Amino acid sequence: MRKKIIAGNWKMNKTGAEAASFARDLKLKTLNINKTEIVICPPFTALAPVYDMLKESRLKLGAQNVHWEPAGAFTGEISVEMIEKAGCKYVIIGHSERRQFFGETDQTVNKKIKQTLASSLCPIVCFGETLQQRQDGKTQSIIRTQVTEGLAGLSIEQMQRIVLAYEPVWAIGTGVTATPEQAEEVHNFIRQLLSGLFNSQTAEVVPILYGGSVKPDNIKELLNQQNIDGGLIGGASLKVDPFVEMIKVAEDLSN
Ligand code: PEP
């Protein structure tokens, strides 16, 4: 059985002090969670303070982005080594907001994944179609292109160190969630793609998270789907209690 993962993507929210205070509360309120992998992804300036708060717990730290070069003249960017040394275990790559507002493509996603896999970090790689693409019946072809090009050239061993996240763009921050059936259909499709691109064992072990307006009142039915292994959660991860509530749902389903 694949482990459940609940990851909070805080986007451009919380100062270092606010993030550290959240992390302290979260640590205390999740002391009896021992199966679910809990990840929080604060902004870069909050990584160090959050790491200080989490370092003696089983909670994991993630960054929201990384550059594909190891170092150099890339003003405003951050390297794999920098986030790794700041205590991160995960990094989100290819979030739709990065694709939409900052020009990320399947090719930059691919380069970022490869650079990340040269370290100990685990990439959380995001895919998803827009509303227009879904309405035009193009969901599968868009996902196929994103997955095939984003993961091009990876070995089976590398693929087995990656977490994927299906995040339909129309569901992110909109309050509209994919139905469990809509999400499951795409998760199942992604697993079939992985089976063809890598092998069936790889398709079975890679965790695929769902993201897009996940909340305490819809997470259970999503996580109950066979191919949904957790949530990448934006808005509802910004307050400790709803976030803990969702972690508990994941934990209960693992028991
Ligand atoms: C996200 O940012 O990855 C996300 C899914 O956001 P929200 O939960 O707010 O839709």
Residues whose N, C-alpha, C, O or C-beta is under 5 A from the ligand:
A	BS01	PEP	N9 A171 I172 G173 T174 G211 G212 S213 V214 L232 I233 G234 G235 A236
